């Protein structure tokens, strides 16, 4: 029976299992399916975290990009005292992650009662107006590194009973076969809020997520149509927590951050059959 060290973390919802021991690439999808299952650790996603790499390396279960998993990794880095150092009153460092072409900045503000975890999103060097498309009224597509998101305004496109089928239909209709595709149903009143559903190709899994960092960024870009800068939005997640997005632009350089609280749920050893 194989044993793996793990953390289970909630970055504003979106419970994430982070495996600390090496798992061969070919086995990661199968291991992730076991760990996520109802009768095992149960989670919405799995990442494989190499704390000995410089910078720390995170590989998601399907090779996709996940902003929330990066923020969850930052919480583990704080606990393990690896990869972050104090600068300008914050803990700062970098993380290398699947789906992103360069290491991303992490910042942790430990001064509030609930520490705030910041992640730089992988949009530098991109013209964000090119990644935002209107497909039909109330339906947009935002393409980000490692993941594409449909944004669906609920007053026009109500949240469906069979959301798994709806995600599949939209993927097929628009020919999206990347590592991950999300459908972000959203409302803007009385507050910005989302219902994110994410499909991951490698594990053939579709989850209604209780929080989604890249989906929150996609919504901010969609509402600003990739042209409104600066823009800062606080977006309510299904977990009841919020993830905030900060977008800025200096000349031709775009910057995007997501931030919010992160909670560690459990750590220990997990057994695989």
C-alpha positions in Angstrom: 0.0 0.0 0.0 1.5 3.3 -1.1 1.7 6.3 1.3 1.8 9.9 0.2 2.2 13.0 2.3 -0.4 15.6 1.6 -2.1 18.9 2.6 -5.8 19.6 2.1 -6.4 23.4 1.7 -9.3 25.6 1.1 -8.4 28.8 -0.8 -11.7 30.6 -0.4 -13.5 27.2 -1.1 -12.3 25.0 -4.0 -10.8 22.3 -1.6 -7.4 21.4 -3.0 -5.4 18.3 -2.2 -1.6 19.0 -2.5 0.6 15.9 -2.7 4.1 16.4 -1.5 5.7 13.1 -2.6 6.7 12.4 -6.2 4.1 10.7 -8.4 5.1 9.7 -12.0 3.4 11.9 -14.6 1.6 8.9 -16.1 0.0 8.0 -12.7 -1.1 11.5 -11.6 -4.6 11.4 -13.3 -5.4 8.1 -11.7 -4.0 9.1 -8.3 -6.0 12.4 -8.4 -9.3 10.5 -9.2 -8.8 8.3 -6.2 -7.9 11.2 -3.8 -10.8 13.3 -5.0 -13.4 10.6 -4.6 -16.2 10.7 -2.0 -14.9 7.7 -0.1 -11.3 8.9 0.0 -9.9 12.4 0.9 -12.7 14.1 -1.2 -11.7 17.3 -2.9 -12.3 19.4 -6.0 -8.8 19.2 -7.5 -5.4 17.7 -6.9 -1.9 19.3 -7.3 1.5 17.8 -7.0 3.8 20.1 -5.1 7.6 19.9 -5.2 8.9 21.9 -2.3 12.5 21.1 -3.1 12.4 22.8 -6.5 13.7 26.3 -6.9 11.3 28.0 -7.3 8.7 25.7 -5.7 7.0 23.7 -8.5 3.2 22.9 -8.7 1.8 20.5 -11.3 -1.9 20.2 -11.5 -3.6 16.9 -12.1 -4.3 17.5 -15.8 -1.4 19.9 -16.5 -3.8 22.8 -16.3 -3.2 26.2 -14.6 -5.0 26.9 -11.4 -4.7 30.2 -9.5 -6.4 28.9 -6.4 -4.0 25.9 -6.1 -1.1 28.3 -6.3 -2.5 30.3 -3.4 -3.1 27.0 -1.5 0.5 26.1 -2.2 1.6 29.5 -0.7 -0.2 28.5 2.5 1.8 25.2 2.6 5.0 27.1 1.9 4.3 29.3 4.9 3.7 26.2 7.1 6.8 24.5 5.8 8.9 27.7 5.9 10.1 27.1 2.3 10.2 29.5 -0.7 9.1 32.7 0.9 11.0 35.5 2.6 10.1 38.7 4.2 10.2 41.8 1.9 8.5 45.1 2.5 6.5 43.7 5.4 5.1 40.8 3.4 6.2 37.2 2.8 7.1 37.0 -0.9 8.4 34.5 -3.3 7.7 32.7 -6.6 6.1 29.5 -7.8 6.4 27.6 -11.0 3.2 26.1 -12.1 1.8 24.0 -15.0 0.0 26.0 -17.7 2.1 29.1 -17.0 5.2 29.9 -19.1 7.1 31.7 -16.3 7.3 31.6 -12.5 4.6 33.7 -10.8 4.9 36.0 -7.8 3.3 35.2 -4.5 2.7 37.6 -1.6 1.3 36.8 1.8 0.1 39.5 4.2 0.3 37.9 7.7 -0.9 41.0 9.6 -4.7 40.6 9.3 -6.5 38.1 11.6 -7.1 36.1 8.4 -3.8 36.3 6.4 -4.3 37.4 2.7 -2.7 35.3 0.0 -1.9 37.1 -3.3 -1.0 35.5 -6.7 0.2 37.2 -9.8 -1.8 35.7 -12.7 0.1 34.7 -15.9 -1.0 37.5 -18.3 2.2 39.5 -18.7 3.2 40.0 -22.3 -0.3 39.4 -23.5 -2.8 41.7 -25.0 -5.8 40.9 -22.9 -8.2 42.4 -25.4 -7.3 39.5 -27.7 -8.4 36.9 -25.2 -11.9 38.2 -24.6 -14.6 37.4 -27.1 -18.4 37.9 -27.1 -20.0 34.7 -28.6 -23.6 35.8 -28.2 -25.6 38.0 -25.9 -24.7 37.3 -22.3 -22.1 34.7 -23.3 -18.4 35.5 -23.5 -15.2 33.5 -23.8 -12.0 34.4 -22.0 -8.8 32.5 -22.9 -6.1 32.4 -20.2 -2.9 30.4 -20.1 -3.8 26.8 -19.2 -7.5 27.3 -19.1 -10.5 28.8 -21.1 -13.6 30.1 -19.4 -17.1 30.7 -20.7 -18.8 33.6 -18.9 -22.6 33.2 -18.8 -24.9 35.9 -17.5 -27.5 34.1 -15.4 -30.4 36.4 -16.4 -30.0 35.3 -20.0 -28.4 31.9 -19.5 -29.9 30.4 -16.3 -27.8 27.9 -14.4 -28.8 24.4 -15.7 -29.8 21.4 -13.8 -27.4 19.2 -15.8 -24.4 21.5 -15.8 -22.0 18.7 -16.8 -23.9 18.3 -20.1 -24.0 22.0 -20.6 -20.2 22.3 -20.2 -19.7 19.5 -22.7 -22.1 21.0 -25.2 -20.3 24.4 -25.1 -16.9 22.8 -25.4 -18.0 20.9 -28.4 -19.8 23.8 -30.0 -16.8 26.1 -29.9 -14.1 23.4 -30.3 -12.3 23.8 -27.0 -10.0 20.9 -26.3 -7.3 22.5 -24.0 -6.3 21.1 -20.7 -9.2 22.7 -18.8 -12.4 24.6 -19.6 -14.6 26.4 -17.2 -18.2 27.7 -17.3 -18.7 30.7 -15.0 -22.3 31.6 -14.5 -22.4 35.0 -12.9 -24.6 37.7 -11.4 -23.8 41.4 -10.8 -26.5 42.4 -8.3 -26.7 42.8 -5.4 -23.1 41.7 -5.6 -20.7 40.1 -8.0 -21.0 36.3 -7.6 -20.2 33.2 -9.6 -21.1 29.6 -10.0 -18.0 28.0 -11.5 -18.0 24.5 -13.2 -14.6 23.3 -14.4 -13.8 20.4 -16.8 -10.3 18.9 -16.7 -9.3 16.8 -19.8 -6.7 14.5 -18.2 -9.0 13.2 -15.4 -12.2 13.5 -17.5 -13.7 15.2 -14.5 -16.2 18.0 -14.2 -16.7 19.7 -10.9 -19.0 22.4 -9.6 -16.3 24.3 -7.7 -16.9 26.2 -4.4 -14.3 28.8 -5.5 -12.4 29.6 -8.7 -9.5 32.1 -8.9 -9.0 31.9 -12.7 -12.8 32.1 -13.2 -12.9 35.2 -11.0 -10.2 36.8 -13.2 -12.1 35.7 -16.3 -15.2 37.4 -15.1 -13.3 40.7 -14.3 -11.8 40.6 -17.8 -15.2 39.8 -19.4 -17.0 42.6 -17.6 -14.3 45.1 -18.5 -14.1 43.5 -22.0 -10.3 43.3 -21.6 -10.1 47.1 -21.9 -11.1 48.6 -18.5 -8.0 49.4 -16.4 -7.5 49.7 -13.5 -10.2 47.4 -12.3 -10.7 45.8 -8.8 -13.6 43.5 -8.1 -14.5 41.4 -5.0 -16.3 38.3 -6.2 -18.4 36.1 -4.0 -17.8 32.4 -4.4 -20.2 29.5 -3.8 -18.3 28.8 -0.5 -19.5 32.1 0.9 -16.0 33.4 0.8 -14.7 36.0 -1.6 -11.8 36.2 -4.1 -10.7 39.6 -5.2 -9.2 40.5 -8.6 -6.9 43.5 -9.3 -6.2 44.4 -12.9 -3.9 47.2 -14.0 -2.1 48.3 -17.2 1.0 50.4 -17.7 1.6 51.3 -21.3 1.5 47.9 -23.1 2.1 45.8 -19.9 -0.9 44.1 -18.2 -0.9 42.9 -14.7 -3.5 40.8 -12.8 -3.6 39.6 -9.2 -6.1 37.5 -7.3 -6.2 37.6 -3.5 -8.1 36.5 -0.5 -7.9 34.2 2.6 -6.7 30.6 2.5 -7.4 27.9 5.2 -5.5 24.7 5.8 -8.0 21.9 6.5 -5.7 18.9 7.1 -2.2 17.5 6.7 -0.7 14.0 7.0 -0.3 10.8 5.1 -2.8 9.2 2.8 -2.9 5.6 1.7 -3.5 4.4 -1.8 -4.8 0.9 -2.7 
